[in-house]
Amino acid sequence: MEDIWAGLSAAFQLIGTGDPDLIEITLRSIQVSFSALVIACLIALPLGTWLAVRRFRFRRATIAVLNAMMGLPPVVVGLIVYLLLSRSGPFGVLGLLFTPTAMIIAQVIIITPLIASITHQAMRELWAEYHDLLISLNTSKGQRIATLIRDGRRNLLTAALAGFGRAIGEVGAIMIVGGNIDHATRVLTTAIALETGKGDFALALGLGFVLISLALLVNLAIHTLSRTERDGRW
Amino acid sequence: MVSQVKIPTLTDAVVRKRGKTIIGPVDLALPRDGFTILLGPNGSGKTTLLRLLHGVERLSAGQLTWATSEALARARQAYVFQSPTILRRTVAQNLAYPLQLVKTPKAEIAAQVADWAARIGLDGALERYAPRLSGGEKQKLALARALIRKPEVLFLDEPSANLDGRATREIEALLIATHQQGTRIVMATHDLGQARRLASDVLFMLRGRIHERGQAPEIFNAPETPQLRAFLDGDIVE
């Protein structure tokens, strides 16, 4: 219990004093996770919707693989990205290993299946509701997908937030491909892992509280900006 | 306006689902003009026949022949479903949707939306979230949305099922006005009173086939088959 109080105290102290290291790693956490989220959404939202609308031979198998990929072990993803980006790997020439870009790539791989799968579930229900109307109106496949994404945006927001939650709390993969380098690739989760390893539980907990607060704030901000749960509109 | 787009012709048309014959064999060539009512008990195939004529139901056997290209014909048709699908948008956005699909200029869309909202009495509710409308309002909205692209052929599946008298009257008034402006209408209903008020000709369906057809006065005043006579008398026909 003492450690928790000490952690809370450390968190308030870090925030209250405007600790520059804390600000730097918090901003880097946001930058990496948001970049990964935007890229993953650009891939996953149309993919999940397309899977709901389109019928093709291996559709069930594709969906099963996508669902299975939701449980991809981040450490394994980190290892594979590491091997791909290492000097001897196929993309070693790009020099991306131990950079925030490598961390973004790993996070995109981890959260894309999650967002796509939740999107597919939500869009499947909406497609069942809209199917006859959209077919009757002679819509093109692109128009159908655009309509479903627009009208299912609240569900898609939930999918995106689930992806963001997974990304901001991820540690295994980004530790491997980022290296947890001070002032370069250190983010909140890797800093927590480092401080825990050093036995500085108060600071680790303090950083943990900052991380939780950040996740809550982002969720609240997105809900407020997208005007969900407001009577009369939704 | 007289419809230029023919409704497709059916020759030995059969629709089977899960091994059960839903429709057929049916031969049908409807005239270009008129207000055709499909009558028949539940499960007689009215909805499937409508969907077939609209081109959204696949044939298991037989032929469906379009007079023009299917894409052109479909673009000039509209369909109102028994349970109206209302987009998760405002009333105005629901009305605008079919026009946006065909890239209508914004000013034209705004004018059409205002006009149709006034015609269905929803001009004061343009910014309301449409899924929260009452059943009658939803049905009127679905009908206006179907008519906003000025279709040459309109298919309706029980458009006033579960609606009260006032809403039914408003919908019928809209349909009569639409028909008078030249739109070809094919409508399924089990409401005999409504059929008598609206029909120019009638198809009576039973067990997936067209059991009897003719002009409305002949059908209602001198039915040929005992099944249609029983149906018109309100007896249970299966």
Interface residues (C-beta under 8 A of the other chain):
Chain A: E129 Y130 D132 L133 I135 S136 L137 N138 T139 Q143 T147 D151 G152 G232 R233 W234
Chain B: H54 V56 A71 R74 A75 A78 Y79 F81 T85 L87 R88 R89 Y97 P98 L101 R128 Y129
